[in-house]
Amino acid sequence: MEKIRSSVSAPLLVRVDDIAALLAEQKAMDVVCLDISQKSGGGFADRLFILTATSPRHARAIAEAISKLCHEKHYEFLRIEGQDVGEWVLVDLNDIVVCIFLEATRALYRLEDMWGHFSRGQE
C-alpha cells in the first residue's frame, strides 16, 4: 500500500468525524475513539479508534474504505497492517490510528483497558 501524504490537511477533529461517519456506514461494531494525545506525547498518535468487525473480510473492507476516504479527501495515510489475516487490522494515518478487531481478538488484547482511562471521543 503506498503512502499518501497531502499538503492540504484538514483539522484533526474534521478527520475524526469523517472516519467515525465512515465506520458507521461500514457497520463497524462497538466503535470507541480515545484521545491519547496526553499519553503518547504526540509520538504515537492523537486519536485511537478501536472497533469490531464481523469477519476478516469485513475488517479488510473497513480498512480499504478508510484508505479510499483518505485518498479522496487528501488525508495523510501511511499504511495498513494485518490485512492478510484480518483478525487485527491496523490502519495508520499518522496522528489517527484505527484498530479493527475480530471480537475474540479484541477481547484478548483489551486495548480499552490499556488506553481507556483517556477521554472518549466518538462512540
Protein Blocks (a to p, Z undefined) as FASTA:
>chain_A
ZZdddfbdcdfklmmmmmmmmmmmnopahiacddfklmnnommombdcddddfbfklmmm
mmmmmmmmmmmnopacfbdehklnomaccddehjaccddddfklmmmnommlmmmmpccf
bZZ
